[in-house]
Amino acid sequence: MSKFELKLPQMGESVAEATLTTWLKEVGDVVEMDEAVFEIATDKVDSEVPSEVEGVLLEKRFNVDDIIKVGEVVAVIQLDGDAPVVEEAPVEEEISSNVEEVAPEVVLEKEISQVQESITTVVPDFATSERFYSPLVKNIAKEEGISMDELEAIVGTGKEGRVTKNDIKAYLESRSSNGSAQPMPEKTETKTVPEVKEPKKPVVQTDTPKPAVSGGDELIPLTRMGKLIAKHMVDSISTSAHVQSFVEVDVTNVVNWRNKVKKEFEAREGEKLTFTPIFMEAVAVAIKKYPMINISLEGDNVIKKKNINLGMAAALPDGNLIVPVIKNADQLNLVGMAKMVNDLANRARNNQLKPDEIQDGTYTVTNVGTFGSVFGTPIINQPQVGILALGAIRKLPSVIETDQGEYIGIRSKMFLSHSYDHRVVNGALGGMFVKTVADYLEAWDVNREI
């Protein structure tokens, strides 16, 4: 009976693994062609993985929250569409009988080894822990028979106290050199599987008590994306020395030009012309003039980026933000920029972005004016060194200078807020960069062809 192995597909050049978040099918369920079988997640993108064949789900190789590498088999599908038939049992019995005829003691040793393996595998119940362990640490713990209690007690030297490979190896060395000081492995060896698993859950619950609520208060747990965003924001504040520069821009020419051409643009291109691609073009031009904004800092080294990849912060229906990236933005004309902006924004709202499309950004633009904000002080998107906030466009009375003198008129104005990393970007560079963006917008040609 033929079977198909459903593997984790390649999700982008820089994506090597993903976390399994949800099984959409159970063993025995019928699976249609292109029907989603499970969901995976990288840093910010959740994606469904569809089946390439029709059949019945026969086997699930991973559990929820497991980390899966690209190319690993995640599920096995039976191709004939009938009820799943487990063929392995007869085969194993046949093999066992053949082995018994030749060497019965080998079979006994194999069975003992399998029992030991099953006990050792169940001992570290990672699902009961709130602490993060890398796949390598998990494998070492399973192979060495380290219980969950022991693993939780190891002091990690990695980021945020994570247990590294060196930490767990040092623990194993100290355990082997001083058996009396580390009695836990011997105890777990003698326990049955239920005795090892049951007492751990209450321990985890006491470590992470739910906050007390009273009256009509509602307790809302953070989503996975919410946790990631919170962590990234805190990490950025603690990493970069944030400083801001603000510039007020007269965008009357831009507003008038867009109002004049937007209907023609939509009729010809089938796309709406928003202000965003215009601002993105201005930022790309400014980065070409000041390439030291397009850098990252790693240790004591500055990495000057060759490509200008502009991140575009987009709001999601659940209130979170995601930053799809326009690759090589300086090589796009205004039509190409508009199509790219609209495509990424639409797919971001529908959770259809690919993991590779939110990576490798070198500078970010966020439009706080969408929500009515006049200006903001955005947090830098690491490992970048700058981010530009676009304020709301407002009609304001303004002094207008002409050859005939000065007078008061109504102009369309907005604020540009530039946050930059003062470790590597000084005030002069940060200020000149945002002023260049403003100058480009104020000098917009009202007769420009699209």
matplotlib code that plots the C-alpha trace (Angstrom):
import matplotlib.pyplot as plt

x = [0.0, 1.7, 2.4, 3.4, 5.8, 4.7, 7.8, 8.3, 8.8, 11.5, 10.1, 12.8, 16.6, 17.2, 14.6, 16.0, 13.3, 9.8, 7.6, 4.6, 1.6, -1.5, -2.5, -5.5, -6.0, -6.0, -4.9, -7.6, -8.9, -9.3, -7.0, -7.8, -5.2, -4.0, -5.9, -4.0, -2.7, -0.9, 0.2, 3.8, 5.3, 8.5, 9.4, 6.2, 4.6, 2.0, 1.6, -0.5, 1.2, -1.0, -1.0, 0.4, -1.7, -5.1, -5.4, -5.8, -3.5, -1.7, 1.0, 2.0, 5.7, 5.8, 3.8, 2.5, 5.3, 8.0, 10.7, 11.0, 13.8, 13.2, 13.0, 12.0, 9.0, 6.1, 3.3, 2.7, -0.4, -1.9, -2.6, -5.5, -8.0, -9.2, -9.1, -5.6, -4.1, -1.1, 1.3, 4.2, 2.9, 2.9, 6.2, 7.8, 6.3, 7.7, 11.1, 11.0, 10.1, 13.0, 15.4, 14.1, 14.9, 18.5, 19.3, 16.6, 18.9, 19.3, 15.5, 15.5, 18.3, 16.4, 13.2, 15.1, 16.8, 13.4, 12.0, 14.9, 14.7, 11.0, 11.5, 14.5, 12.5, 9.5, 11.5, 12.1, 8.5, 9.3, 5.6, 5.3, 8.0, 7.6, 11.4, 12.9, 15.2, 16.9, 16.5, 20.1, 19.7, 16.5, 18.3, 21.2, 18.8, 16.9, 20.1, 21.6, 18.5, 18.3, 14.9, 12.9, 13.5, 17.3, 17.0, 15.0, 17.6, 20.5, 21.6, 21.8, 24.5, 22.8, 20.6, 17.8, 19.2, 18.8, 20.6, 23.3, 25.1, 28.1, 25.8, 24.3, 27.7, 29.2, 26.3, 26.9, 30.6, 29.9, 27.3, 29.7, 32.5, 30.4, 27.5, 26.5, 25.9, 23.6, 21.3, 18.4, 19.4, 19.6, 16.1, 14.5, 16.1, 14.1, 10.8, 8.0, 6.8, 3.6, 5.7, 8.0, 5.4, 2.7, 4.5, 5.9, 2.8, 2.0, 5.6, 5.2, 1.8, 3.3, 6.2, 3.8, 0.7, -2.1, -2.4, -5.2, -8.2, -11.2, -14.7, -15.3, -11.7, -10.9, -7.7, -6.4, -3.2, -0.7, -0.7, 2.5, 3.0, 2.3, 5.0, 7.5, 6.8, 7.1, 10.4, 11.7, 10.7, 12.4, 15.5, 15.7, 15.4, 18.1, 20.4, 20.2, 20.7, 17.5, 17.4, 14.9, 14.9, 11.7, 11.0, 7.8, 7.2, 5.0, 3.5, 1.0, 2.6, 2.5, -1.2, -2.3, -0.4, -1.8, -5.4, -4.8, -3.5, -5.0, -8.0, -5.9, -3.4, -6.0, -7.7, -4.4, -2.6, -5.5, -3.9, -4.8, -2.1, -1.6, 0.9, 3.1, 4.9, 5.7, 7.2, 9.1, 10.6, 11.8, 13.4, 15.2, 16.6, 17.8, 19.5, 21.4, 22.7, 23.5, 24.4, 25.6, 22.0, 21.7, 23.9, 23.9, 26.2, 27.5, 29.9, 32.6, 32.0, 29.7, 28.1, 27.3, 24.4, 24.7, 20.9, 18.3, 15.5, 12.7, 10.5, 6.9, 5.1, 1.6, -1.3, -3.0, -6.7, -5.8, -4.0, -0.5, 2.0, 4.1, 6.9, 7.0, 10.1, 10.4, 13.6, 15.9, 13.5, 15.8, 15.5, 11.7, 9.9, 6.8, 4.5, 6.5, 6.7, 2.9, 2.2, 4.7, 3.3, -0.3, 0.5, 2.5, -0.1, -3.0, -1.3, -0.1, -3.8, -4.8, -1.9, -0.4, 3.1, 6.0, 8.7, 11.3, 9.2, 9.6, 13.4, 16.6, 15.2, 17.8, 15.6, 11.9, 9.1, 6.0, 2.9, 1.6, -0.6, -2.9, -4.2, -4.4, -1.1, 0.7, 4.1, 5.6, 8.9, 9.1, 11.4, 14.1, 13.6, 16.8, 19.4, 18.7, 19.8, 17.0, 13.2, 11.0, 7.5, 5.1, 2.7, -0.8, -1.2, -3.1, -4.3, -2.7, -2.4, 1.2, 3.5, 4.2, 7.3, 7.2, 9.1, 6.3, 6.6, 5.1, 1.5, -0.7, -2.1, -3.6, -1.0, -0.9, 1.7, 3.0, 5.8, 8.6, 10.0, 13.3, 14.5, 18.1, 20.8, 23.1, 25.9, 26.6, 24.4, 25.2, 22.8, 24.2, 23.7, 20.3, 19.1, 20.5, 18.9, 15.4, 15.9, 16.7, 13.5, 11.6, 13.4, 12.5, 8.8, 8.6, 10.3, 7.8, 7.0, 3.3, 3.6, 5.3, 4.1, 3.1]
y = [0.0, 3.2, 6.1, 9.7, 11.6, 15.2, 17.2, 20.7, 22.7, 25.3, 28.7, 31.0, 31.1, 32.2, 30.0, 26.7, 25.6, 26.4, 25.6, 23.3, 25.3, 23.4, 20.1, 20.7, 17.0, 13.9, 10.4, 8.7, 11.9, 12.1, 14.7, 16.3, 17.7, 21.1, 20.9, 22.2, 19.5, 21.6, 25.1, 26.3, 29.5, 31.3, 34.6, 36.4, 34.5, 31.7, 29.5, 26.5, 23.5, 21.8, 18.2, 17.4, 14.3, 12.8, 10.1, 9.4, 10.8, 7.7, 9.1, 12.4, 12.6, 15.7, 17.3, 20.9, 23.2, 20.9, 22.6, 21.1, 21.6, 22.2, 18.9, 16.7, 14.4, 15.8, 13.5, 10.3, 10.0, 6.8, 7.3, 4.9, 7.0, 3.9, 3.7, 3.6, 0.1, -0.3, -2.6, -2.3, -4.7, -7.8, -6.9, -6.6, -9.9, -11.6, -10.1, -11.0, -14.6, -14.9, -13.5, -15.9, -18.8, -17.6, -15.9, -15.6, -13.7, -10.9, -10.4, -10.2, -7.6, -5.6, -5.6, -4.5, -1.7, -0.6, -0.4, 1.6, 3.9, 4.5, 5.3, 7.6, 9.4, 10.2, 11.4, 15.0, 16.1, 19.5, 20.3, 20.9, 23.6, 27.3, 27.5, 27.4, 24.5, 24.3, 21.0, 20.2, 20.5, 18.4, 15.6, 15.6, 15.5, 12.5, 10.6, 11.1, 10.4, 13.8, 14.4, 17.5, 18.4, 18.3, 20.2, 23.0, 23.2, 23.8, 27.5, 28.7, 31.0, 31.7, 34.7, 35.2, 32.4, 29.7, 26.4, 26.0, 22.9, 23.8, 24.2, 20.7, 19.1, 20.7, 19.4, 15.9, 16.1, 17.2, 14.4, 11.7, 13.0, 13.3, 10.8, 11.5, 15.2, 14.4, 11.5, 12.5, 10.4, 7.2, 7.9, 8.5, 5.3, 3.2, 5.0, 3.8, 6.2, 7.4, 8.1, 10.3, 12.3, 13.0, 15.0, 17.5, 19.3, 20.8, 22.1, 24.0, 25.4, 26.8, 28.4, 30.3, 31.3, 33.2, 36.8, 37.6, 39.4, 40.9, 42.2, 42.4, 42.3, 40.1, 38.0, 37.9, 35.9, 37.2, 35.6, 34.0, 36.9, 39.3, 37.7, 37.9, 41.5, 42.4, 40.6, 42.3, 45.7, 45.3, 43.8, 46.8, 49.4, 47.6, 47.3, 50.6, 54.2, 55.7, 59.3, 61.2, 64.0, 65.7, 67.6, 69.3, 68.8, 70.7, 68.0, 70.1, 69.3, 65.6, 65.8, 67.8, 65.6, 62.4, 63.8, 64.6, 61.2, 58.6, 57.8, 57.5, 55.4, 53.0, 52.7, 51.9, 49.8, 48.2, 49.5, 52.3, 54.9, 55.7, 58.0, 55.1, 54.3, 58.0, 58.1, 54.9, 56.3, 59.4, 57.2, 55.1, 58.2, 59.5, 56.2, 56.3, 59.7, 58.7, 54.9, 54.9, 54.8, 51.5, 49.6, 47.2, 46.9, 43.5, 43.7, 46.2, 45.9, 48.0, 46.1, 48.4, 46.8, 46.6, 46.3, 48.8, 46.7, 48.8, 47.4, 48.6, 48.3, 47.0, 46.6, 43.2, 42.7, 41.4, 44.7, 43.4, 44.7, 42.9, 44.3, 43.0, 44.0, 45.6, 44.2, 46.4, 49.3, 51.8, 49.8, 50.2, 53.0, 54.5, 52.0, 49.0, 50.5, 51.0, 47.4, 46.0, 48.0, 47.0, 43.4, 43.1, 45.0, 42.9, 39.6, 40.8, 41.4, 38.0, 36.2, 35.1, 36.4, 34.0, 33.9, 35.2, 38.3, 39.7, 39.2, 41.0, 44.5, 47.3, 50.2, 50.5, 53.0, 53.1, 55.2, 56.3, 58.9, 56.1, 56.2, 60.0, 60.5, 63.7, 62.2, 59.3, 58.0, 54.4, 51.7, 50.6, 47.2, 45.3, 44.8, 48.0, 51.4, 53.6, 53.8, 56.6, 57.4, 59.2, 61.5, 62.4, 64.9, 67.9, 71.2, 74.0, 77.8, 78.5, 81.3, 81.1, 82.8, 84.1, 86.6, 89.1, 88.7, 86.5, 85.6, 83.2, 80.2, 76.7, 74.0, 70.2, 69.4, 66.4, 65.5, 63.0, 61.4, 59.7, 57.3, 56.2, 54.3, 56.9, 54.4, 54.6, 57.4, 60.8, 63.7, 65.3, 62.2, 61.4, 65.0, 65.3, 62.0, 63.0, 66.5, 64.9, 62.9, 66.2, 68.1, 65.4, 65.5, 69.3, 69.5, 67.0, 67.8, 68.4, 67.7, 64.3, 61.6, 58.2]
z = [0.0, -1.2, 1.2, 0.7, 3.1, 3.6, 4.4, 5.7, 2.5, 1.9, 3.0, 2.0, 1.6, 5.2, 6.9, 8.2, 10.7, 11.9, 14.9, 14.5, 15.9, 15.0, 13.5, 11.2, 10.5, 12.8, 12.1, 10.0, 8.5, 4.7, 3.1, -0.2, -2.7, -1.6, 1.7, 4.7, 7.0, 9.7, 10.5, 11.2, 12.5, 12.1, 13.9, 12.8, 10.0, 10.4, 7.4, 6.4, 4.8, 2.3, 1.1, -2.3, -2.6, -1.8, 0.8, 4.5, 7.3, 8.6, 10.9, 12.6, 13.2, 15.4, 18.2, 18.6, 19.6, 18.2, 16.1, 12.6, 10.2, 6.5, 4.6, 7.6, 7.3, 9.3, 8.3, 6.3, 4.1, 2.8, -0.9, -1.6, 0.6, 2.5, 6.3, 7.6, 7.8, 10.1, 8.2, 10.5, 13.1, 10.9, 9.4, 12.9, 14.0, 10.9, 11.5, 15.1, 14.3, 11.8, 14.4, 17.0, 14.8, 14.4, 17.8, 20.5, 22.8, 20.3, 20.3, 24.1, 24.1, 21.5, 23.5, 26.6, 24.6, 23.2, 26.8, 28.0, 25.0, 25.6, 29.3, 28.5, 25.8, 28.0, 31.0, 29.7, 29.2, 27.5, 27.0, 30.7, 30.8, 30.1, 29.6, 26.0, 25.1, 21.7, 19.7, 20.4, 24.2, 24.1, 22.2, 24.6, 27.6, 26.0, 25.1, 28.5, 30.5, 32.1, 33.8, 33.5, 37.1, 36.5, 33.3, 35.0, 37.7, 35.3, 35.3, 31.7, 30.4, 27.1, 26.2, 28.8, 30.9, 28.2, 28.6, 26.0, 24.8, 27.0, 30.1, 29.7, 28.9, 32.0, 34.0, 32.7, 33.5, 37.1, 37.5, 36.3, 38.4, 41.6, 41.5, 45.1, 44.4, 41.5, 42.5, 40.2, 37.1, 39.2, 40.5, 37.2, 35.8, 38.4, 38.0, 35.7, 33.0, 34.9, 38.0, 36.0, 34.2, 36.7, 39.4, 37.0, 35.9, 39.4, 39.6, 36.4, 37.4, 40.7, 38.7, 36.4, 38.5, 36.8, 37.9, 40.2, 38.7, 40.5, 39.7, 36.0, 35.0, 32.1, 31.8, 28.2, 27.6, 25.2, 21.8, 20.4, 18.1, 21.0, 23.1, 20.2, 19.5, 23.2, 23.4, 20.2, 21.4, 24.8, 23.2, 20.8, 23.6, 25.6, 22.5, 20.7, 22.0, 20.6, 19.6, 17.4, 14.9, 13.6, 10.4, 9.3, 5.6, 3.2, 1.0, -0.9, -4.2, -3.5, -2.4, -5.4, -7.8, -6.4, -6.5, -10.2, -11.3, -9.0, -11.1, -14.3, -12.4, -11.1, -14.5, -16.2, -13.6, -11.7, -8.5, -6.1, -5.7, -2.0, -0.4, 0.8, -2.4, -2.8, 0.6, 0.0, -3.1, -1.2, 1.5, -1.1, -2.7, 0.7, 1.6, -1.8, -0.7, 2.9, 2.7, 6.3, 7.4, 5.6, 8.0, 11.0, 14.0, 15.1, 18.0, 17.1, 13.4, 11.1, 8.2, 5.3, 3.3, -0.4, -1.1, 0.0, 1.5, 2.9, 5.7, 5.6, 8.9, 8.3, 10.8, 11.2, 11.9, 15.4, 16.3, 15.9, 13.4, 10.8, 8.6, 5.1, 3.1, -0.3, -1.6, -3.7, -3.3, -5.1, -8.3, -8.6, -10.4, -8.8, -10.6, -9.5, -5.9, -5.8, -6.9, -4.4, -1.5, -2.3, -2.7, 0.5, 2.5, 1.2, 1.8, 5.3, 6.3, 5.0, 6.7, 3.4, 3.6, 3.2, 5.9, 3.4, 2.7, 6.3, 6.5, 5.4, 5.8, 6.1, 7.0, 8.1, 7.5, 9.6, 8.9, 12.3, 10.5, 9.5, 13.0, 13.3, 15.1, 14.2, 14.9, 16.9, 18.3, 16.8, 18.1, 15.8, 14.1, 15.0, 13.7, 11.7, 12.9, 11.8, 11.4, 9.9, 11.2, 8.8, 10.6, 9.5, 6.6, 7.8, 6.2, 8.2, 7.8, 6.8, 5.8, 2.1, 0.7, -2.9, -5.1, -4.4, -0.6, 2.1, 2.8, 4.7, 2.9, 3.5, 3.0, 3.4, 6.0, 8.0, 10.4, 9.7, 12.9, 12.5, 15.3, 14.9, 16.8, 18.4, 18.8, 15.1, 13.7, 15.0, 15.1, 12.0, 9.8, 11.3, 10.8, 7.2, 6.2, 7.3, 5.9, 2.5, 2.6, 3.3, 0.5, -2.0, -1.1, -1.0, -4.5, -6.0, -9.7, -10.0, -13.8, -13.3, -15.7, -14.4]

ax = plt.figure().add_subplot(projection="3d")
ax.plot(x, y, z, "-o")
ax.set_aspect("equal")
plt.show()
